[in-house]
Amino acid sequence: MIKLSKAVVWLYFMFVALVVGKQLPLGISEIVFNRGTQIIGLLLFVGLMRYNRLLGFLSKRAVRNINLGVFFAFLGSLLAGVFKGQTLNFLVIFNVLGFIGFGIYTAYFFRRKVFFKRLFYILSFYFVILIVNGVSIKVWLNGSYNHISVVTLFLVSMYYIEKDRSKDDKSIGLVPAGLTVVFCLVSTGRSAILSSGLLLALAYLHDYISPKRGARAVVIIAIALYLINAYLLDVILDYSEKFQEQGFTEEGRLIVFSQFLTDIGEWRSLFFGVNYNRLYEEQNLTIHNSYLSMHSRFGIVAIVFFVMTAKLIRRSYKYYKLGLVLLLPILLRSFTDTILISDGFLMGSLYFAIFFITNKKRNEAQQIDFAHA
């Protein structure tokens, strides 16, 4: 059992290294990171399932639900791939297994106090150096607006989860969320700014909902407004002009959504996912929407995720409010990029971490209520 537990720990941190390392401009093919992450994620999932047989930290009902969810996700991805002629579409199931493994380990075993804090502040320090020296932070993280916001949202969210567990005071602090907003502003990614701004607003509500902390909140907001006015006003104005010209969705995304609305009325597209290959081949357009991508990759089975998300929002509000603070920004961010479940690894991992922590807290609360009944 000791060997198994050590193996699971190593697999977890190897998974984190791969999902974060994929964002770095290391000159390594993306396919290497994708397949490596899928393999490590699969091993992590299998290791935790074997570990569960020894310790029983998951109920039989939870294991049954996980197995059913994985089966239907695999079946949906297989049929969707056959329908669209994408024979390797079923490989997306390995993403899902890695997400589940990451979520289970984070919920039941992760006990480090400063691991993600250090990662987040190392990234922040590097970004600050680039900004001070007048270098665009887009030179890092593969030169993409998307990578900057996604990796910072992942690290700041995991930092908040880590911090929430390591102290009795349940305030999470506004500085990490504020730094995330600054980096997203400097990178001028529109949906990134909106989602990071939502995170900051929700973090404020989480920490300062009681009147006793209102005075300190006013001071922090005043300082933040001064710094924004002094150093970021030009960036905000540039962003505002970009937003007015292009809006929240660009023409390419509107074309993709238009095809979805056109094809979804046909039963094969409804059940097996809309085929966007023609848009990619003829106009070099990609989906840029996690929810449309999930339907395309899993077909009608994607509705299970949407139902699961609705339940997660309700349960996190009741049992794990920090989970709701972190969940809503990533759901918003996922509207304009394929970053959640079917593509990429960071947001899917974070989603399932919130999912399993919320369910763990729900089960603990129900046990306490049952004991007092």
C-alpha positions in Angstrom: 0.0 0.0 0.0 2.9 2.3 0.8 4.4 1.8 -2.7 1.0 2.4 -4.3 0.5 5.6 -2.3 4.0 6.9 -3.4 3.3 6.0 -7.0 0.0 8.0 -6.9 1.7 11.0 -5.4 4.4 11.0 -8.1 1.7 10.6 -10.8 -0.3 13.5 -9.5 2.7 15.9 -9.6 3.8 14.6 -12.9 0.3 15.3 -14.2 0.6 18.9 -12.9 4.0 19.3 -14.4 2.7 18.2 -17.8 -0.4 20.3 -17.9 1.5 23.4 -16.8 4.6 22.6 -18.9 2.5 22.3 -22.0 2.0 26.1 -21.8 5.7 26.8 -21.9 7.6 27.7 -25.1 9.9 24.7 -24.8 10.1 23.8 -28.4 8.5 20.4 -27.7 5.7 19.1 -30.0 2.2 19.6 -28.5 1.4 16.0 -29.3 4.1 14.8 -26.9 2.5 16.8 -24.0 -1.0 15.6 -25.0 -0.2 11.9 -25.1 2.1 12.2 -22.1 -0.6 13.8 -20.1 -3.2 11.3 -21.2 -0.9 8.4 -20.2 -0.1 9.8 -16.8 -3.7 10.7 -16.2 -4.8 7.2 -17.0 -2.2 5.8 -14.6 -3.3 8.2 -11.9 -7.0 7.2 -12.3 -6.2 3.5 -12.2 -3.9 3.9 -9.2 -6.6 5.8 -7.3 -9.2 3.3 -8.1 -6.9 0.5 -6.8 -6.1 2.6 -3.7 -9.8 3.1 -3.1 -10.3 -0.7 -2.9 -7.8 -0.7 0.1 -9.1 2.5 1.8 -12.7 2.9 0.6 -12.6 6.7 0.6 -15.1 6.7 -2.2 -18.6 5.1 -1.6 -19.8 2.3 -3.8 -22.4 4.6 -5.2 -19.7 7.2 -6.2 -17.6 4.5 -7.9 -20.6 3.2 -9.8 -21.4 6.8 -10.9 -17.8 7.4 -12.0 -17.8 4.1 -14.0 -21.1 4.9 -15.7 -20.0 8.4 -16.5 -16.8 7.1 -18.1 -18.6 4.4 -20.0 -21.2 6.8 -21.5 -18.5 9.4 -22.3 -16.4 6.7 -24.1 -19.5 5.5 -26.0 -20.5 9.0 -27.0 -17.0 9.9 -28.2 -16.7 6.7 -30.1 -20.0 7.1 -32.0 -19.3 10.8 -32.6 -16.0 9.9 -34.1 -17.5 7.2 -36.4 -20.2 9.6 -37.5 -17.7 12.4 -38.5 -15.0 10.1 -39.8 -12.6 11.0 -36.9 -11.5 7.6 -35.8 -9.3 8.8 -33.0 -12.0 11.0 -31.4 -12.4 8.3 -28.6 -8.9 9.2 -27.2 -10.6 12.2 -25.5 -11.8 9.7 -22.9 -8.2 9.6 -21.6 -8.5 13.4 -20.9 -11.6 12.7 -18.8 -9.9 9.9 -16.8 -7.0 12.2 -16.0 -9.4 15.0 -14.9 -11.2 12.5 -12.6 -7.9 11.3 -11.2 -6.7 14.8 -10.6 -10.0 15.8 -8.9 -10.1 12.8 -6.6 -6.5 13.2 -5.5 -7.0 17.0 -4.9 -10.2 16.3 -2.9 -9.0 13.4 -0.7 -5.2 13.4 -0.5 -3.7 16.8 -1.5 -2.2 18.3 1.7 0.6 20.6 0.5 0.3 24.1 1.9 2.4 26.2 -0.5 2.9 24.2 -3.7 0.5 26.0 -5.9 1.2 29.3 -4.1 4.8 29.1 -5.1 3.9 28.2 -8.7 1.5 31.1 -8.9 3.9 33.7 -7.5 6.9 32.4 -9.6 4.7 33.0 -12.6 3.6 36.4 -11.3 7.2 37.5 -10.6 8.2 36.5 -14.1 5.3 38.4 -15.6 6.1 41.5 -13.5 9.8 41.4 -14.7 8.6 41.3 -18.3 6.1 44.1 -17.8 8.7 46.4 -16.0 11.2 45.8 -18.8 8.6 46.7 -21.5 8.4 43.1 -22.9 5.1 41.7 -23.9 4.1 38.8 -21.7 2.8 37.2 -24.9 6.4 36.1 -25.6 5.8 33.6 -22.8 3.1 30.8 -22.8 3.5 30.1 -26.6 2.7 33.7 -27.4 -1.0 33.4 -26.9 -3.6 35.5 -25.2 -5.5 32.3 -24.3 -2.6 30.5 -22.6 -1.8 33.5 -20.3 -5.3 33.7 -18.9 -5.9 29.9 -18.7 -2.7 29.0 -16.9 -3.1 32.0 -14.4 -6.7 31.1 -13.7 -5.7 27.5 -13.1 -2.8 28.3 -10.7 -4.7 31.0 -8.8 -7.7 28.7 -8.3 -5.6 25.8 -7.1 -3.7 28.3 -4.8 -7.1 29.4 -3.3 -8.1 25.7 -2.8 -4.7 25.0 -1.2 -5.0 28.2 1.0 -8.6 27.4 2.0 -7.5 24.0 3.5 -4.4 25.2 5.3 -5.9 27.9 7.6 -8.8 28.3 10.0 -9.5 31.8 8.6 -11.6 31.1 5.5 -10.8 34.4 3.8 -8.9 33.7 0.6 -7.5 37.2 -0.2 -7.9 39.6 -3.1 -4.2 40.0 -4.1 -3.9 36.8 -6.1 -7.2 37.5 -8.0 -6.1 41.1 -8.5 -2.8 40.0 -10.0 -4.7 37.7 -12.3 -6.8 40.7 -13.5 -3.6 42.7 -14.1 -2.0 40.0 -16.2 -5.2 39.5 -18.3 -5.5 43.3 -18.8 -1.9 43.5 -20.0 -2.4 40.6 -22.4 -5.7 42.3 -23.6 -7.6 39.1 -23.9 -11.3 40.1 -23.8 -12.9 37.0 -22.3 -9.8 36.7 -20.0 -10.5 40.1 -18.6 -14.1 39.4 -18.0 -13.5 36.0 -16.3 -10.7 37.3 -14.1 -12.8 40.4 -13.2 -15.6 38.0 -12.2 -13.1 36.0 -10.1 -12.0 39.2 -8.3 -15.6 40.3 -7.7 -16.6 36.9 -6.3 -13.4 36.7 -4.2 -14.5 40.1 -2.7 -18.0 38.8 -1.9 -16.5 35.7 -0.4 -14.2 37.6 1.9 -16.0 40.8 2.7 -19.7 39.8 2.8 -19.7 40.6 6.5 -19.9 44.3 7.5 -16.9 44.0 9.9 -14.6 43.6 7.0 -16.1 46.3 4.8 -13.7 49.1 5.8 -10.6 47.1 4.8 -12.3 46.2 1.5 -12.8 49.9 0.8 -9.1 50.6 1.4 -8.1 47.7 -0.9 -10.4 48.8 -3.7 -9.3 52.4 -3.4 -5.6 51.4 -3.8 -6.5 49.1 -6.7 -8.3 51.9 -8.5 -5.4 54.3 -8.0 -2.9 51.7 -9.4 -5.2 51.0 -12.4 -5.6 54.7 -13.1 -1.9 55.4 -12.8 -0.5 52.5 -14.7 -3.1 50.6 -16.7 -5.5 53.3 -18.0 -4.0 53.2 -21.5 -4.3 49.4 -21.6 -7.9 49.6 -20.5 -8.7 52.2 -23.2 -7.1 50.0 -25.8 -9.0 47.0 -24.6 -12.3 49.0 -24.6 -11.7 50.1 -28.2 -11.0 46.4 -29.2 -14.1 45.3 -27.4 -16.3 47.9 -29.1 -14.9 46.9 -32.5 -15.1 43.2 -32.2 -17.4 42.5 -29.3 -17.3 39.4 -27.1 -17.4 37.1 -30.1 -15.6 37.7 -33.4 -17.0 37.0 -36.8 -15.3 33.5 -36.9 -17.0 32.4 -33.7 -20.3 33.7 -35.0 -19.9 31.6 -38.2 -19.2 28.5 -36.0 -22.3 29.2 -33.9 -24.4 29.8 -37.0 -23.4 26.3 -38.3 -24.3 24.8 -35.0 -27.8 26.3 -35.1 -28.2 25.2 -38.7 -27.1 21.6 -38.2 -28.5 20.8 -34.8 -32.0 20.3 -36.2 -30.7 17.3 -38.1 -31.0 14.2 -35.9 -27.5 12.8 -36.7 -25.9 16.1 -35.7 -28.0 16.2 -32.6 -27.1 12.7 -31.4 -23.5 12.5 -32.7 -22.3 16.1 -32.7 -22.1 18.8 -35.3 -19.3 18.3 -37.8 -17.2 21.5 -38.1 -14.5 19.9 -40.4 -15.7 22.0 -43.4 -15.2 25.3 -41.6 -11.7 24.2 -40.6 -10.7 23.0 -44.1 -12.3 25.9 -46.1 -11.9 28.8 -43.7 -9.4 27.6 -41.2 -11.9 28.2 -38.4 -11.9 26.4 -35.0 -14.8 26.0 -32.6 -13.5 28.4 -29.8 -16.3 27.3 -27.5 -15.9 24.5 -24.9 -19.6 23.7 -24.9 -20.0 23.4 -28.7 -16.8 21.4 -28.7 -18.1 19.0 -26.0 -21.2 18.3 -28.1 -19.1 17.8 -31.2 -16.8 15.3 -29.3 -19.3 13.5 -27.2 -22.6 14.0 -29.0 -25.9 13.9 -27.0 -23.9 12.4 -24.1 -22.6 16.0 -23.5 -26.0 16.7 -21.9 -24.8 14.7 -18.9 -22.0 17.3 -18.3 -24.5 20.2 -18.5 -26.8 18.5 -15.9 -23.8 17.8 -13.7 -22.7 21.4 -13.9 -26.1 22.7 -12.9 -26.1 20.4 -9.9 -22.5 21.4 -9.1 -23.4 25.1 -9.1 -26.3 24.5 -6.6 -24.3 22.2 -4.4 -21.2 24.4 -4.3 -23.4 27.3 -3.2 -24.7 25.3 -0.3 -21.6 23.3 0.7 -18.5 24.9 -0.8 -18.8 28.5 -1.6 -15.2 28.8 -2.6 -15.9 26.2 -5.3 -18.6 28.5 -6.7 -16.2 31.5 -6.6 -13.8 29.4 -8.8 -16.3 27.6 -10.9 -18.2 30.5 -12.4 -15.1 32.3 -13.9 -13.9 29.1 -15.7 -17.4 28.4 -17.0 -17.4 32.0 -18.4 -13.9 31.7 -19.8 -14.9 28.4 -21.5 -17.4 30.2 -23.7 -14.7 31.6 -26.0 -12.1 28.8 -26.1 -12.1 25.0 -26.2 -10.4 24.6 -22.8 -12.8 22.8 -20.5 -13.4 19.0 -21.0 -12.9 18.0 -24.6 -9.7 20.0 -25.3 -6.8 21.0 -23.2 -6.2 19.9 -19.6 -6.0 22.8 -17.2 -9.7 23.8 -16.9 -10.9 20.3 -17.0 -8.6 19.3 -14.1 -9.8 22.3 -12.1 -13.4 21.6 -12.8 -13.2 18.1 -11.5 -11.2 19.2 -8.5 -14.0 21.5 -7.6 -16.6 18.8 -8.3 -15.0 16.2 -6.0 -14.2 18.6 -3.2 -17.8 19.9 -3.3 -19.2 16.3 -3.2 -16.9 15.4 -0.3 -18.0 18.4 1.7 -21.6 17.5 0.9 -21.2 14.0 2.1 -19.5 15.2 5.3 -22.3 17.7 6.0 -24.9 15.0 5.5 -23.1 12.6 7.9 -23.0 15.4 10.5 -26.8 16.1 10.1 -27.5 12.3 10.3 -25.4 12.0 13.5 -27.3 14.9 15.1 -30.7 13.6 14.0 
